[in-house]
């Protein structure tokens, strides 16, 4: 069995977090295909939204994964999650599901509270994540209130500096929300620390994405 992990950000922390979660749920013999193009996120950041060329390259990465024999695809980047949504028809046609890393996380946030804090280091990640939360809340027939926490100055920091900055920004919103959601998978290593410090549920996407990927493989009949 093969699964494709599609990245538009290739930080070592993110790759380690995602692979750790995926490997913990899938059989040891599962082959992980890593497809990476950091220029996609760079162009999205520069434009402020997902323009046609990076969207086209991302879809091309999905199709490369299909041609390489992937049984399922995990889309890692929340900034381009809506491209994964748009590709669902071709996923159904090819029989290779394209799973978003963040959608089930957004659903869980809606289950856990009405006031949801959304933390991100990029406006281009914050907006599509909020769109996804709003969409799944509507599907679940719930009304939610979103509280933004755009973490300025995060790029280039080491893990301890990043954790300190994340904790500072979480401290500005924790008393206004029921649950805190991390819009970027690379934030996941701060999850437990911030949850313990502020006593609020904190959700990050790698574990939810891994669970959703496994569920897609079960649905295909490849896993029990």
C-alpha positions as CSV (number, residue, x, y, z in Angstrom):
1,X,0.0,0.0,0.0
2,X,1.2,3.5,-0.9
3,X,0.1,6.9,0.5
4,X,1.3,10.2,-0.9
5,X,2.0,13.1,1.4
6,X,1.8,16.4,-0.5
7,X,3.7,19.3,1.0
8,X,3.9,23.0,0.0
9,X,6.0,23.7,3.1
10,X,9.0,21.5,3.8
11,X,10.2,22.4,7.3
12,X,11.8,19.5,9.1
13,X,9.4,19.9,12.0
14,X,6.4,19.6,9.8
15,X,7.6,16.6,7.9
16,X,8.6,14.8,11.2
17,X,5.2,15.6,12.8
18,X,3.2,14.4,9.8
19,X,5.2,11.2,9.2
20,X,5.2,10.3,12.8
21,X,1.4,10.5,13.0
22,X,0.8,8.7,9.7
23,X,3.2,5.9,10.6
24,X,1.6,5.4,14.0
25,X,-1.7,4.5,12.3
26,X,-0.8,2.6,9.2
27,X,0.8,-0.8,8.7
28,X,4.6,-0.8,8.9
29,X,4.9,-1.9,5.3
30,X,3.1,1.2,4.0
31,X,5.2,3.1,1.5
32,X,5.1,6.9,2.0
33,X,5.5,8.9,-1.2
34,X,6.7,12.5,-0.4
35,X,5.7,15.1,-3.0
36,X,7.1,18.6,-2.2
37,X,6.9,22.0,-3.9
38,X,7.6,24.9,-1.5
39,X,7.4,27.4,-4.4
40,X,3.6,26.9,-4.2
41,X,3.3,28.3,-0.7
42,X,5.8,31.0,-1.5
43,X,3.7,32.2,-4.5
44,X,0.5,32.1,-2.4
45,X,2.1,34.2,0.3
46,X,3.4,36.7,-2.2
47,X,0.0,37.1,-4.0
48,X,-2.0,36.9,-0.8
49,X,-4.3,34.2,-2.2
50,X,-4.1,31.0,-4.3
51,X,-3.6,32.1,-7.9
52,X,-4.1,29.7,-10.9
53,X,-0.4,28.7,-11.5
54,X,0.3,27.3,-7.9
55,X,-3.2,25.7,-7.9
56,X,-2.3,24.0,-11.2
57,X,1.0,22.8,-9.9
58,X,-0.7,21.4,-6.8
59,X,-3.2,19.5,-8.8
60,X,-0.3,18.3,-10.9
61,X,1.3,16.9,-7.7
62,X,-1.9,15.0,-6.9
63,X,-1.9,13.5,-10.4
64,X,1.8,12.6,-10.1
65,X,0.9,10.7,-6.9
66,X,-1.9,8.9,-8.7
67,X,0.5,7.9,-11.5
68,X,3.0,6.7,-8.9
69,X,0.4,4.3,-7.6
70,X,-0.7,6.1,-4.5
71,X,-3.8,4.6,-2.8
72,X,-4.6,7.8,-1.1
73,X,-3.3,11.4,-0.9
74,X,-2.9,13.6,2.2
75,X,-2.9,17.3,1.4
76,X,-0.7,18.9,4.1
77,X,-1.0,22.6,3.6
78,X,-4.1,24.5,4.9
79,X,-3.3,27.5,2.8
80,X,-4.2,25.5,-0.3
81,X,-6.9,23.3,1.2
82,X,-9.6,24.7,-1.0
83,X,-7.7,23.4,-4.0
84,X,-8.0,19.9,-2.5
85,X,-11.8,20.6,-2.2
86,X,-11.9,21.6,-5.8
87,X,-10.1,18.4,-6.8
88,X,-12.6,16.0,-5.2
89,X,-14.4,15.1,-8.4
90,X,-11.2,13.9,-10.0
91,X,-10.3,12.0,-6.8
92,X,-13.6,10.2,-7.0
93,X,-13.0,9.4,-10.7
94,X,-9.5,8.0,-10.2
95,X,-10.5,6.2,-7.0
96,X,-7.6,7.9,-5.1
97,X,-9.0,10.0,-2.3
98,X,-7.5,13.4,-1.6
99,X,-7.7,14.0,2.2
100,X,-7.3,17.4,3.8
101,X,-5.1,17.4,6.8
102,X,-7.3,20.0,8.6
103,X,-11.0,19.4,7.8
104,X,-11.6,16.9,10.6
105,X,-9.8,19.2,13.0
106,X,-12.1,22.0,12.1
107,X,-15.1,19.7,12.7
108,X,-13.8,18.7,16.1
109,X,-13.4,22.4,17.0
110,X,-17.0,23.0,16.1
111,X,-18.1,20.1,18.2
112,X,-16.1,21.4,21.2
113,X,-17.2,25.0,21.3
114,X,-18.9,28.0,19.9
115,X,-16.0,30.5,20.3
116,X,-13.1,29.2,18.3
117,X,-9.6,30.8,18.4
118,X,-7.7,30.4,15.1
119,X,-4.0,30.7,15.3
120,X,-1.8,31.1,12.2
121,X,1.5,32.7,11.2
122,X,0.2,33.6,7.7
123,X,-2.9,35.5,6.6
124,X,-3.0,33.1,3.6
125,X,-3.5,30.2,6.1
126,X,-5.8,32.1,8.4
127,X,-8.5,32.9,5.8
128,X,-9.0,29.5,4.2
129,X,-9.0,27.8,7.6
130,X,-11.7,30.2,8.8
131,X,-13.6,29.4,5.6
132,X,-13.4,25.7,6.4
133,X,-14.6,26.1,10.0
134,X,-17.5,28.2,8.8
135,X,-18.4,25.6,6.1
136,X,-18.3,22.6,8.4
137,X,-20.2,24.5,11.1
138,X,-23.0,25.2,8.6
139,X,-23.0,21.5,7.6
140,X,-23.3,20.7,11.3
141,X,-26.1,23.2,11.8
142,X,-24.1,25.2,14.3
143,X,-23.2,28.9,14.7
144,X,-19.6,29.7,15.7
145,X,-17.7,32.8,16.5
146,X,-14.1,33.0,15.3
147,X,-11.3,34.8,17.1
148,X,-8.2,35.5,15.1
149,X,-4.6,35.2,16.4
150,X,-2.2,36.1,13.6
151,X,1.3,35.3,15.1
152,X,3.7,38.0,13.8
153,X,7.4,37.4,13.6
154,X,7.3,33.6,13.7
155,X,9.5,32.9,10.7
156,X,13.1,32.0,11.3
157,X,12.6,31.3,15.0
158,X,13.9,28.1,16.6
159,X,11.4,25.7,18.3
160,X,11.8,27.2,21.8
161,X,11.4,30.8,20.5
162,X,8.4,29.8,18.4
163,X,6.8,28.1,21.4
164,X,7.3,31.2,23.5
165,X,5.7,33.4,20.8
166,X,2.8,31.0,20.3
167,X,2.2,31.0,24.0
168,X,2.2,34.8,24.1
169,X,-0.4,35.1,21.4
170,X,-2.5,32.2,22.8
171,X,-2.5,34.2,26.1
172,X,-4.2,37.1,24.3
173,X,-7.2,35.0,23.3
174,X,-7.6,32.1,25.7
175,X,-10.2,33.8,27.8
176,X,-12.3,34.8,24.8
177,X,-12.6,31.2,23.3
178,X,-13.8,27.7,24.1
179,X,-11.2,26.0,22.0
180,X,-8.0,27.0,20.2
181,X,-7.2,25.7,16.7
182,X,-3.8,25.7,15.1
183,X,-4.2,26.5,11.4
184,X,-0.7,25.2,10.5
185,X,0.5,21.7,11.0
186,X,4.0,22.9,11.9
187,X,2.5,24.4,15.1
188,X,1.6,21.0,16.5
189,X,4.5,20.6,18.9
190,X,3.2,23.6,20.9
191,X,-0.2,21.9,21.4
192,X,0.2,20.1,24.7
193,X,2.2,22.9,26.3
194,X,-0.4,25.6,25.5
195,X,-3.3,23.4,26.5
196,X,-1.7,22.7,29.9
197,X,-0.8,26.4,30.4
198,X,-4.2,27.9,29.6
199,X,-6.5,25.0,30.4
200,X,-8.3,25.2,27.1
201,X,-8.6,22.4,24.4
202,X,-6.0,22.9,21.7
203,X,-6.3,21.2,18.3
204,X,-3.5,20.7,15.7
205,X,-3.9,19.0,12.3
206,X,-1.3,16.2,11.9
207,X,-3.1,13.7,14.1
208,X,-6.5,14.5,12.6
209,X,-5.1,14.3,9.1
210,X,-3.5,10.9,9.8
211,X,-6.8,9.6,11.2
212,X,-8.8,10.9,8.2
213,X,-6.2,9.3,5.8
214,X,-6.6,5.9,7.6
215,X,-10.4,6.2,7.4
216,X,-10.2,6.9,3.6
217,X,-8.1,3.7,3.2
218,X,-10.6,1.7,5.4
219,X,-13.4,3.0,3.1
220,X,-11.5,1.7,0.1
221,X,-11.3,-1.7,1.7
222,X,-7.5,-1.6,2.1
223,X,-7.6,-1.6,5.9
224,X,-9.8,-3.2,8.4
